[in-house]
Amino acid sequence: MQKRSLTKELHVSALGLGCMGMSEFYGPRDDAQSLEVLHQATEAGLDFLDTADMYGPFHNEELIGRFLKETRAKVKIATKFGIVRKPGAYERDIDTSPAYARQALEGSLRRLGVERVDLYYVHRVAPDQPIEETMQALARLVTEGKIGHIGLCEVSAATLRRAHAVHPVSALQTEYSLWTRGVETEILPVCRELGIGFVPYSPLGRGFLTGAYSDPSKLASGDFRAMLPRFKDQALASNLRIADLVRDWALRKGCSPAQLALAWLLAQGDDIVPIPGTKRPAYLADNLGALDVVLTPEDLAALDRALAQMPVAGARYTAEGMKGVDA
């Protein structure tokens, strides 16, 4: 398995595994199958698992905790705090206060069955909570040995600078893919200026870039993609041009659409570690195949030119989901 460095001290497999969908948002959960995927991933050399306390809520960390008891594989665990949800509800509050940071971490450590998490993200930043105070609280937890590295999610470049001035930020996690490229303007340049690794979530556009979700009526019950603006009506009809482009390029390169989309992200820089999520063994194997796909500078330039003619229709989330984004 290829390795990449998010910082000089944090080295992980070139692809991570997003575990959110094993618990909710993308249809029914299947713990047995999810555990099988976790074992297959680590056997293939993948050693970077991404979870959060709000996935479930709590179920995902508990699932990872079960896996850690079953495996001898050495893995790095990234989890998150800050989004507060009630079971079964999509609505959320954001709490990044120092007291809640400690409380949330203690809960995560207990559910995961570990004494330390390798990477602890602020999942979303509360608008009324100074990021400096949150970082000071997390820095104390680093000193106590309960956190290895601090990360942020979906923050603005200005917030990232303020946070990094208090304590080094090791990784920024934000949505990034062939149909979500807003980070290229400010965020990625600031990450590289400050030496912060970048972890793209939803690198396959929540599965859209694979071509498998052209009809939202076929989504499983409870699949939250059905309510996302990009998957609705005229927006979806317009966005299908992007999925078709990815399919055509995949045929040209002799790979799957998922592999093409991941290979494109991997080619954006050695400091980028995508975390495609899946709960199916076949999809895991397909995603890992992206590591063997080579895109030339000419390929990347041609893709950029084609995509420039296909503006994305629809917002990334509903208004509720956008809480704390670009904070």
Residue pairs with C-beta under 8 A, 6 or more apart in sequence:
1 13
1 14
1 44
1 45
1 46
1 47
1 291
2 13
2 14
2 291
3 11
3 12
3 13
3 14
4 11
4 12
4 13
4 14
4 197
4 270
4 271
4 272
4 273
5 11
5 12
5 197
5 270
5 271
6 12
6 119
6 149
6 170
6 171
6 196
6 197
6 198
6 199
6 271
6 273
7 149
7 168
7 170
7 171
7 195
7 196
7 197
8 195
9 149
9 170
10 76
10 118
10 119
10 148
10 149
10 170
10 171
10 197
12 47
12 48
12 76
12 273
13 45
13 46
13 47
13 48
13 273
14 266
14 273
14 291
15 46
15 48
15 262
15 266
15 273
15 274
15 275
15 276
15 287
15 288
15 290
15 291
16 46
16 48
16 49
16 50
16 78
16 199
16 273
16 274
16 275
17 37
17 38
17 41
17 46
17 48
17 49
17 50
17 275
17 276
17 277
17 278
17 284
18 50
18 201
18 202
18 275
18 276
18 277
18 278
19 34
19 38
19 49
19 50
19 51
19 55
19 60
19 63
19 64
19 277
20 50
20 51
20 52
20 55
20 60
20 277
21 277
21 278
21 279
22 29
22 31
22 34
22 37
22 60
22 63
22 277
22 279
23 29
23 55
23 56
23 59
23 60
23 63
24 55
24 56
24 59
24 222
25 55
25 222
25 223
25 224
26 207
26 220
26 223
26 224
26 225
26 279
27 219
27 220
27 221
27 222
27 223
28 220
28 221
28 222
29 59
29 279
30 279
31 63
31 66
33 279
33 280
33 281
34 63
34 279
35 63
35 66
35 67
35 70
36 281
37 278
37 279
37 280
37 281
37 284
38 49
38 64
38 67
38 71
39 67
39 70
39 71
40 281
40 284
40 285
41 49
41 284
42 71
42 73
42 75
43 73
44 284
44 288
46 288
47 73
47 74
47 75
47 76
48 75
48 76
48 78
48 273
48 275
49 64
49 75
49 76
49 77
49 78
50 78
50 79
50 173
50 199
50 201
50 275
50 277
51 60
51 61
51 64
51 77
51 78
51 79
51 80
51 112
52 60
52 61
52 79
52 80
52 81
52 83
52 121
52 123
53 61
53 79
53 80
53 81
53 104
53 107
53 108
53 111
54 80
54 83
54 84
54 85
54 92
54 123
55 61
56 62
56 87
57 85
57 86
57 87
58 107
58 111
61 79
61 108
61 111
61 112
62 111
64 77
64 112
65 111
65 112
65 113
65 114
68 75
68 77
68 112
68 113
68 114
69 113
76 118
76 119
77 112
77 114
77 117
77 118
77 119
78 117
78 118
78 119
78 120
78 121
78 151
78 171
78 173
78 199
79 108
79 112
79 117
79 119
79 120
79 121
80 120
80 121
80 122
80 123
80 151
80 153
81 96
81 100
81 101
81 104
81 105
81 108
81 120
81 121
81 122
81 123
82 94
82 95
82 96
82 100
82 104
82 122
82 123
82 124
82 125
82 126
82 324
83 92
83 93
83 94
83 123
83 124
83 324
84 92
84 93
84 94
84 95
85 91
85 92
85 93
90 224
90 320
90 321
91 320
92 320
92 323
94 124
94 125
94 126
94 127
94 323
94 324
95 126
95 129
96 122
96 124
96 125
96 126
96 129
96 131
96 134
97 126
97 129
97 133
97 134
97 137
98 133
98 134
98 136
98 137
101 134
101 137
101 138
101 141
102 137
102 141
105 117
105 120
105 141
105 146
105 147
108 117
108 120
109 115
109 116
109 117
109 146
115 145
115 146
116 145
116 146
116 147
116 148
117 146
117 147
117 148
118 148
118 149
119 147
119 148
119 149
119 150
119 151
119 170
119 171
120 138
120 141
120 147
120 148
120 149
120 150
120 151
121 150
121 151
121 152
121 153
121 171
121 173
122 131
122 134
122 138
122 150
122 151
122 152
122 153
122 155
122 163
123 153
123 324
124 153
124 154
124 323
124 324
124 325
124 327
125 131
125 134
125 152
125 155
125 159
125 324
125 327
126 324
126 327
127 324
127 327
131 155
131 159
131 162
131 163
131 166
132 162
132 163
132 166
134 163
135 150
135 163
135 166
135 167
136 166
136 167
138 147
138 150
138 167
139 150
139 166
139 167
141 147
142 148
142 149
142 150
142 167
149 170
149 171
150 167
150 168
150 169
150 170
151 169
151 170
151 171
151 172
151 173
151 199
152 159
152 160
152 163
152 169
152 171
152 172
152 173
153 172
153 173
153 174
154 173
154 174
154 175
154 324
154 325
154 326
154 327
155 163
155 172
155 174
155 326
155 327
156 186
156 187
156 326
156 327
157 186
157 187
157 190
159 327
160 169
160 172
160 187
160 190
160 191
160 194
160 196
161 190
161 194
163 169
164 194
164 196
169 194
169 196
170 196
170 197
171 196
171 197
171 198
171 199
172 187
172 191
172 196
172 197
172 198
172 199
173 198
173 199
173 200
173 201
173 275
174 183
174 187
174 198
174 199
174 200
174 201
175 183
175 200
175 201
175 202
175 316
176 183
176 198
176 200
176 201
176 203
176 265
176 272
176 274
177 200
177 202
177 203
177 204
177 205
177 209
177 261
177 265
178 205
178 209
178 242
178 246
178 261
178 264
178 265
178 303
178 307
179 205
179 208
179 209
179 230
179 239
179 242
179 312
180 202
180 205
180 312
180 316
183 198
187 198
188 198
188 268
188 269
190 196
191 197
191 198
191 271
192 269
192 271
197 271
197 272
197 273
198 269
198 271
198 272
198 273
199 272
199 273
199 274
199 275
200 265
200 272
200 273
200 274
200 275
201 275
201 277
202 277
203 261
203 262
203 265
203 274
203 275
203 276
204 210
204 258
204 261
204 262
204 276
205 261
206 213
206 225
206 228
207 213
207 225
208 230
208 231
208 239
208 242
208 243
209 242
209 243
209 246
209 257
209 258
209 261
210 243
210 246
210 256
210 257
210 258
210 261
211 243
211 244
211 246
211 247
211 257
213 219
213 225
213 231
214 236
214 240
214 243
216 225
216 226
216 231
216 232
216 236
219 225
219 226
225 231
227 318
228 314
228 316
228 317
228 318
228 321
229 235
229 314
229 315
229 316
229 317
229 318
230 236
230 239
230 312
230 313
230 314
230 315
230 316
231 314
232 314
234 313
235 313
235 314
236 313
236 314
238 313
239 312
239 313
239 314
241 310
242 307
242 310
242 312
243 257
245 303
245 306
245 307
245 310
246 257
246 260
246 261
247 257
249 260
249 299
249 303
250 256
250 257
250 259
250 260
253 260
253 263
253 293
253 295
253 299
255 263
255 289
255 290
255 293
256 286
256 289
258 276
258 283
258 286
258 287
258 290
259 286
259 287
259 289
259 290
259 293
260 290
260 293
261 290
262 274
262 276
262 287
262 290
262 293
263 290
263 293
263 294
263 295
264 295
264 300
264 303
265 272
265 274
266 272
266 274
266 290
266 291
267 295
267 300
276 287
278 284
278 287
295 303
315 322
316 322
316 325
317 325
